Amino acid sequence: MKYIDYKERRKQGTFSFPIAYYHQTPHSPRYHMPCHWHTHCEIIHFLSGTFHMTLDNSSHLYKEGDIIFISDGVLHGGTPNDCIYDCIVFDLQILMKDNHACAQTLQDIMNHRILIDTFLSASSSHILPLMQNLCAALSGKKEGYEFMTQGYLYQLLGIILEEHLYQKQDKNPESAQQLKSIKNALSYISQNYCNTITLEDLAKIAGMNPKYFCRYFRSMTERTPIDYLNYYRIECACEMLSTKNLSIKETAICCGFNDESYFIKTFHKYKGTTPKQFLKTRF
């Protein structure tokens, strides 16, 4: 879906303030998280429920109170279960402006010479109150919140460095290349999901034979390529039904389903309800 691409193209904040805040509940149209990646960093605070998330090559179950840091370029996505969570997506470049004292360390983070730990809340008691203040500043947007937000981000990085919540680690070149191949296939899906896509098409984009591609793709996303394609299409359909004045048939066609009855059946498989019933819960 265009609003949440595999390489996400959604604009995060503004040009002068590239920091965005999202409070996600089961009623949010962007509640579920298909696998994607972006050039920004992301912090997620899980407020209630659980969230089963895949990060590059590993899967984790996060629960209420957990706070995670997702570095730029990390493929991530997953399924929330009665989960409410806050996301802050930001460009580290904003902290580089006219800042010579911290410039080298920030550059090392952006170049992945410093790899920040994913699971922050398990290691520091200082992270939670800081995250709460950060979310309050971004959600309230009171006068001066831009100063407060950047200050909290500097403080967060300071705590991470002070408490050594990071690693200096070289990426495995073979793993990095395989991940890049999967990202290429996912980008192709996001740009062409309204058209016919076969397993062979995706394997060719990834530069793998279909059998190996299917096995590796499943290890990354916990779905087969075609299952993930249909899941992605249904997520697109949910967004369209929530935001556009389209009929169910029109939505089906826009999402790559030529058969309306098959679309309804597939929608029910992934959402546990029909498109018509889904619409009633939104309006």
C-alpha positions as CSV (number, residue, x, y, z in Angstrom):
1,M,0.0,0.0,0.0
2,K,1.3,3.4,-0.9
3,Y,0.8,4.9,2.6
4,I,3.1,2.3,4.2
5,D,5.5,1.0,1.6
6,Y,8.0,-1.8,2.1
7,K,10.6,1.0,1.6
8,E,8.3,3.4,3.4
9,R,7.7,6.6,1.4
10,R,5.4,8.2,3.9
11,K,6.6,11.7,4.8
12,Q,7.7,11.8,8.4
13,G,7.0,15.2,9.9
14,T,8.1,18.2,7.8
15,F,11.2,19.2,5.9
16,S,12.4,21.4,8.8
17,F,11.1,19.1,11.5
18,P,11.4,15.4,10.3
19,I,9.9,13.8,13.4
20,A,6.5,12.1,13.4
21,Y,4.4,10.7,16.2
22,Y,1.7,8.0,15.8
23,H,-0.6,6.7,18.5
24,Q,-2.0,3.4,17.3
25,T,-5.1,1.6,18.6
26,P,-7.1,-1.3,17.1
27,H,-9.3,1.4,15.4
28,S,-6.4,3.1,13.6
29,P,-6.3,2.4,9.8
30,R,-2.6,1.8,10.1
31,Y,-2.8,-0.4,13.2
32,H,-1.4,-3.6,11.6
33,M,2.2,-3.4,10.4
34,P,3.1,-5.1,7.2
35,C,6.9,-5.7,6.7
36,H,8.6,-2.4,5.7
37,W,11.8,-0.5,6.2
38,H,12.7,3.2,6.0
39,T,15.6,5.5,6.1
40,H,14.5,6.9,9.5
41,C,14.9,5.6,13.0
42,E,11.9,4.5,15.0
43,I,11.1,4.1,18.7
44,I,8.0,2.1,19.7
45,H,6.5,2.1,23.2
46,F,4.0,-0.8,23.8
47,L,1.3,0.6,26.1
48,S,-1.0,-2.5,26.4
49,G,-1.5,-5.9,24.9
50,T,1.2,-7.8,23.0
51,F,2.9,-7.4,19.6
52,H,4.6,-10.2,17.7
53,M,7.3,-8.4,15.6
54,T,9.9,-9.6,13.1
55,L,13.1,-7.5,12.9
56,D,15.3,-8.6,10.0
57,N,16.1,-12.2,10.8
58,S,14.5,-12.6,14.2
59,S,11.1,-12.6,15.8
60,H,10.1,-11.3,19.2
61,L,7.0,-10.9,21.3
62,Y,6.7,-7.5,23.0
63,K,4.3,-6.7,25.8
64,E,3.0,-3.7,27.8
65,G,5.8,-1.4,29.0
66,D,8.4,-2.6,26.4
67,I,10.3,0.1,24.4
68,I,12.3,-0.8,21.3
69,F,14.6,1.2,19.0
70,I,14.6,0.3,15.3
71,S,17.6,1.5,13.3
72,D,17.2,2.8,9.8
73,G,17.2,0.1,7.1
74,V,15.9,-2.7,9.4
75,L,13.1,-4.7,7.9
76,H,10.3,-4.8,10.5
77,G,6.6,-5.7,10.8
78,G,4.2,-7.8,12.7
79,T,0.9,-8.4,14.3
80,P,-0.6,-6.6,17.3
81,N,-2.9,-8.4,19.7
82,D,-5.2,-6.0,21.5
83,C,-2.2,-3.7,21.5
84,I,-2.0,0.0,21.9
85,Y,1.4,1.5,21.0
86,D,3.1,4.8,20.3
87,C,5.6,5.2,17.4
88,I,8.1,8.0,17.0
89,V,9.8,8.1,13.6
90,F,12.7,10.5,13.1
91,D,15.6,11.5,10.9
92,L,18.9,11.6,12.9
93,Q,20.1,14.3,10.5
94,I,18.0,16.9,12.5
95,L,20.3,16.4,15.4
96,M,23.4,17.1,13.2
97,K,22.6,20.7,12.5
98,D,25.3,23.0,13.8
99,N,26.3,20.4,16.3
100,H,30.0,19.8,16.3
101,A,30.3,18.1,19.7
102,C,28.0,15.2,18.9
103,A,28.6,15.1,15.1
104,Q,31.1,12.2,15.0
105,T,29.0,9.9,17.3
106,L,25.8,10.7,15.3
107,Q,27.7,9.9,12.1
108,D,28.8,6.6,13.6
109,I,25.2,5.7,14.4
110,M,24.0,6.7,10.9
111,N,26.8,4.7,9.3
112,H,26.0,1.7,11.6
113,R,29.4,1.7,13.2
114,I,27.4,2.1,16.4
115,L,24.4,-0.2,16.5
116,I,21.9,0.8,19.2
117,D,20.3,-2.1,21.2
118,T,16.8,-2.9,20.1
119,F,15.3,-3.7,23.5
120,L,15.9,-0.5,25.5
121,S,13.4,-0.8,28.4
122,A,14.9,-4.0,29.6
123,S,18.3,-2.3,30.3
124,S,17.5,1.1,31.7
125,S,15.1,2.6,34.2
126,H,15.7,6.0,32.7
127,I,14.2,5.2,29.3
128,L,10.5,4.9,30.3
129,P,10.0,8.4,31.8
130,L,11.9,9.9,28.9
131,M,9.7,8.2,26.4
132,Q,6.6,9.4,28.1
133,N,7.8,13.0,28.1
134,L,8.8,12.6,24.4
135,C,5.3,11.3,23.4
136,A,3.6,14.0,25.5
137,A,5.6,16.7,23.8
138,L,4.8,15.4,20.3
139,S,1.1,14.7,21.0
140,G,0.4,18.0,22.7
141,K,2.4,20.2,20.3
142,K,2.4,23.1,22.8
143,E,4.5,26.2,22.1
144,G,8.1,25.2,22.2
145,Y,7.5,21.4,21.7
146,E,10.1,21.3,18.9
147,F,12.8,22.3,21.4
148,M,11.5,19.8,24.0
149,T,11.4,17.0,21.4
150,Q,14.9,17.5,20.2
151,G,16.2,17.8,23.7
152,Y,14.5,14.5,24.7
153,L,16.1,12.8,21.7
154,Y,19.6,14.1,22.7
155,Q,18.9,12.9,26.2
156,L,17.9,9.5,25.0
157,L,21.0,9.1,22.9
158,G,23.1,10.3,25.9
159,I,21.5,7.6,28.1
160,I,22.2,5.0,25.4
161,L,25.8,6.0,25.3
162,E,26.3,6.4,29.0
163,E,24.7,3.0,29.9
164,H,26.4,1.4,26.9
165,L,23.1,0.2,25.3
166,Y,24.8,-0.3,21.9
167,Q,27.2,-2.6,20.1
168,K,30.0,-2.0,17.7
169,Q,29.3,-4.6,15.1
170,D,30.0,-5.4,11.5
171,K,27.2,-6.7,9.4
172,N,27.6,-10.1,7.7
173,P,28.0,-9.2,4.0
174,E,26.1,-12.3,2.8
175,S,23.2,-11.7,5.2
176,A,23.1,-8.1,4.2
177,Q,22.9,-9.0,0.5
178,Q,20.1,-11.6,1.1
179,L,18.2,-8.9,3.1
180,K,18.6,-6.5,0.2
181,S,17.2,-9.1,-2.2
182,I,14.1,-9.5,0.0
183,K,13.7,-5.7,0.2
184,N,13.8,-5.5,-3.6
185,A,10.9,-8.1,-3.8
186,L,8.9,-6.3,-1.2
187,S,9.4,-3.0,-3.0
188,Y,8.1,-4.6,-6.1
189,I,5.0,-5.8,-4.3
190,S,4.3,-2.4,-2.9
191,Q,4.5,-0.8,-6.4
192,N,2.6,-3.5,-8.3
193,Y,0.2,-5.1,-5.9
194,C,-2.8,-4.1,-8.1
195,N,-1.4,-6.2,-10.9
196,T,-0.9,-10.0,-11.3
197,I,2.2,-11.1,-9.4
198,T,3.6,-14.7,-9.4
199,L,6.1,-16.4,-7.2
200,E,8.4,-16.6,-10.2
201,D,8.2,-12.8,-10.6
202,L,9.2,-12.2,-7.0
203,A,12.0,-14.8,-7.1
204,K,13.4,-13.2,-10.2
205,I,13.4,-9.8,-8.6
206,A,15.2,-11.2,-5.6
207,G,17.7,-13.0,-7.7
208,M,16.9,-16.4,-6.2
209,N,15.4,-19.6,-7.4
210,P,11.7,-19.9,-6.4
211,K,12.2,-22.7,-3.9
212,Y,15.0,-21.0,-2.0
213,F,13.3,-17.6,-2.2
214,C,10.1,-19.0,-0.8
215,R,11.9,-20.6,2.1
216,Y,14.0,-17.5,2.9
217,F,11.0,-15.2,2.5
218,R,9.0,-17.2,5.0
219,S,11.9,-17.2,7.5
220,M,11.9,-13.4,7.3
221,T,8.1,-12.7,7.3
222,E,6.6,-16.0,8.7
223,R,4.4,-16.1,5.5
224,T,4.9,-17.5,2.1
225,P,5.4,-14.9,-0.7
226,I,1.8,-15.3,-2.1
227,D,0.3,-15.4,1.4
228,Y,2.1,-12.1,2.2
229,L,1.0,-10.6,-1.1
230,N,-2.7,-11.3,-0.3
231,Y,-2.2,-10.0,3.2
232,Y,-0.6,-6.8,1.9
233,R,-3.5,-6.4,-0.6
234,I,-6.1,-6.7,2.2
235,E,-4.2,-4.1,4.3
236,C,-4.4,-1.8,1.2
237,A,-8.1,-2.6,0.9
238,C,-8.7,-1.6,4.6
239,E,-7.0,1.7,4.0
240,M,-9.0,2.4,0.8
241,L,-12.3,1.5,2.5
242,S,-11.5,3.7,5.4
243,T,-10.3,6.8,3.4
244,K,-11.8,6.6,-0.1
245,N,-15.3,6.7,-1.5
246,L,-15.0,3.4,-3.4
247,S,-17.4,0.5,-3.7
248,I,-16.3,-3.0,-2.5
249,K,-16.0,-4.1,-6.2
250,E,-13.9,-1.0,-7.0
251,T,-11.7,-1.6,-4.0
252,A,-11.2,-5.2,-5.0
253,I,-10.0,-4.3,-8.5
254,C,-7.7,-1.6,-7.1
255,C,-6.1,-4.1,-4.8
256,G,-5.4,-6.8,-7.5
257,F,-8.6,-8.9,-7.1
258,N,-10.5,-9.5,-10.4
259,D,-13.1,-11.6,-8.6
260,E,-15.2,-9.8,-6.0
261,S,-16.3,-13.0,-4.3
262,Y,-12.7,-14.1,-4.0
263,F,-11.8,-10.7,-2.6
264,I,-14.5,-11.0,0.1
265,K,-13.4,-14.5,1.0
266,T,-9.8,-13.4,1.3
267,F,-10.7,-10.3,3.3
268,H,-12.6,-12.5,5.8
269,K,-9.6,-14.8,6.0
270,Y,-7.3,-12.1,7.2
271,K,-9.7,-9.8,9.0
272,G,-12.3,-12.1,10.4
273,T,-15.0,-10.0,8.9
274,T,-16.4,-9.0,5.5
275,P,-15.6,-5.7,3.7
276,K,-19.2,-4.6,4.3
277,Q,-19.1,-5.3,8.0
278,F,-15.6,-3.7,8.2
279,L,-17.1,-0.5,6.7
280,K,-19.9,-0.4,9.3
281,T,-17.3,-0.4,12.1
282,R,-15.6,2.6,10.5
283,F,-18.5,4.9,9.8
